[in-house]
Amino acid sequence: MEKKTYYVSVQAGTVLENEGDAAYEFEIQATEAELDDLVESFELLSDLDNDSAARALNPFEDYSQDEENDNYDITLTQIYRKLYDMGTEQTRRTIAGMGMIGEQEKPIAP
């Protein structure tokens, strides 16, 4: 499959085709299937963010046993790994410098 250039904002959870449409952090080259997978990962991250926000309303829950936050962190790390794998040389350098792509675990289904 043919790869196209996309511009990604992790903060906003967006993937854009046109560089000037909005602010972005990373430039990637992706096939349609890779793009779909990345978009699904951003949707999962948004769901997990909502789950962890609900947890924040209970200050008595032990954070060290917080499955929602763990799943959010794991999914975010997986997104950075995907961006690294699809990224331009500059994107790879930036992500490697952030220290976001170490050992990874699979997220637990919500």
C-alpha positions as CSV (number, residue, x, y, z in Angstrom):
1,M,0.0,0.0,0.0
2,E,1.0,3.5,-0.7
3,K,2.2,5.7,2.2
4,K,1.1,9.3,2.6
5,T,2.3,12.0,4.9
6,Y,0.2,12.9,7.9
7,Y,0.7,15.5,10.7
8,V,-0.1,14.3,14.2
9,S,-1.0,16.0,17.5
10,V,-0.9,13.6,20.4
11,Q,-2.2,16.4,22.7
12,A,-5.3,16.9,20.5
13,G,-5.5,13.3,19.4
14,T,-5.7,14.4,15.8
15,V,-4.2,13.2,12.5
16,L,-4.2,15.7,9.7
17,E,-3.5,15.4,6.0
18,N,-2.6,19.1,5.5
19,E,0.3,20.6,7.4
20,G,-1.3,24.0,7.9
21,D,-4.7,22.8,9.2
22,A,-3.8,22.9,12.9
23,A,-0.9,22.7,15.2
24,Y,0.9,19.3,15.2
25,E,3.9,17.7,17.0
26,F,4.9,14.9,14.6
27,E,5.1,14.1,10.9
28,I,4.6,10.5,9.8
29,Q,4.4,8.4,6.7
30,A,1.5,5.8,6.9
31,T,-0.6,3.5,4.9
32,E,-4.4,3.6,5.2
33,A,-4.3,0.6,7.5
34,E,-1.6,2.2,9.7
35,L,-3.6,5.4,9.8
36,D,-6.8,3.5,10.8
37,D,-4.9,1.7,13.6
38,L,-3.5,5.0,14.9
39,V,-6.9,6.7,14.9
40,E,-8.4,3.7,16.8
41,S,-5.6,4.1,19.3
42,F,-6.4,7.8,19.8
43,E,-10.1,6.8,20.3
44,L,-9.1,4.2,23.0
45,L,-6.9,6.8,24.7
46,S,-9.8,9.2,24.8
47,D,-12.0,6.6,26.4
48,L,-9.4,5.7,28.9
49,D,-8.9,9.4,29.7
50,N,-12.6,9.6,30.5
51,D,-12.4,6.5,32.7
52,S,-9.4,7.9,34.6
53,A,-11.2,11.3,35.1
54,A,-14.0,9.5,36.8
55,R,-11.5,7.8,39.1
56,A,-10.1,11.2,40.1
57,L,-13.4,12.0,41.9
58,N,-12.5,9.3,44.5
59,P,-9.5,10.6,46.4
60,F,-9.4,7.5,48.7
61,E,-8.7,5.0,45.9
62,D,-5.0,3.8,46.0
63,Y,-3.3,5.2,42.9
64,S,-0.8,2.3,42.8
65,Q,-3.7,-0.1,42.1
66,D,-5.4,2.1,39.5
67,E,-6.0,0.0,36.4
68,E,-7.6,2.9,34.4
69,N,-4.5,5.1,34.8
70,D,-2.2,2.2,34.0
71,N,-4.1,1.4,30.8
72,Y,-4.0,5.1,29.8
73,D,-0.2,5.2,30.3
74,I,0.3,1.9,28.4
75,T,-1.8,3.1,25.5
76,L,-0.1,6.4,25.3
77,T,3.3,4.7,25.2
78,Q,2.0,2.4,22.4
79,I,0.9,5.5,20.4
80,Y,4.4,7.0,20.7
81,R,5.9,3.7,19.5
82,K,3.6,3.7,16.5
83,L,4.5,7.3,15.7
84,Y,8.2,6.4,16.1
85,D,7.9,3.5,13.7
86,M,6.0,5.6,11.1
87,G,7.8,8.9,11.8
88,T,10.2,10.9,9.8
89,E,13.8,11.1,11.0
90,Q,13.0,14.3,13.0
91,T,9.9,12.6,14.5
92,R,12.1,9.6,15.6
93,R,14.7,11.9,17.1
94,T,12.1,13.9,19.0
95,I,10.3,10.8,20.4
96,A,13.6,9.0,21.3
97,G,14.6,12.2,23.2
98,M,11.4,12.2,25.1
99,G,12.1,8.7,26.5
100,M,8.5,7.5,25.6
101,I,9.3,4.3,23.9
102,G,10.8,1.9,26.5
103,E,9.3,-1.5,27.6
104,Q,5.6,-1.8,26.8
105,E,2.7,-3.9,28.1
106,K,-0.5,-4.6,26.3
107,P,-3.5,-2.6,27.6
108,I,-6.3,-4.3,29.5
109,A,-9.5,-4.1,27.6
110,P,-11.8,-1.4,29.1
